[in-house]
Structures are given as C-alpha cells and as structure tokens.
Amino acid sequence: MRISVRHVLRFLVLVAVVAALPALLSPISPSGTPYVSALSNLTDGVVLAATHCSDKACGSFSGPCVSAPGYLCVGGGGSRQCFTRLCQ
C-alpha cells in the first residue's frame, strides 16, 4: 500500500489548521493599553442560583405577591415596586 504525497500533505494541513484554531478564535487581551478593567483577567465561574422558589408572582405593580408556580416574587407590599422572576 502506497500512500500518496498528496494525501499526506492534506492530512498535515488539516492537523495544522485544527491546531491553530484555538489561537485564532481566542479573544485578544488588551494588556498593553491603559483602558483595562481590573476584572478583565477573571474567568467565568460557576453561577450559583438560589435553590428555593416561593411559587409566587406580583399581583400588581406594587404587590402583593400571589400564587404562581415557577415564579419568584421580589419586593412588593405597600409603596415598594414588585418584581417577578422565573425560578431556575
């Protein structure tokens, strides 16, 4: 079995392209400019959400909270603004 030079070259080019993809697709870090955030070198961590869900939603703009499965009622009651969020 004889492997042609053309197939070997195609394989080597394919390996080189796959090896260069992470370097080409990674974001450019602007470490040499004075406009760098102090948080720019932090990586994305695991987001931990609340594990409870009150199963309530806002009944109106300023509350009160009413029963609604899958929702979380924040605020409300009196003159405060009420917010409804999906439970995750």
Long-range contacts (C-beta under 8 A, 24 or more apart in sequence): 49-88, 53-87, 55-87, 57-84, 58-82, 58-83, 58-84
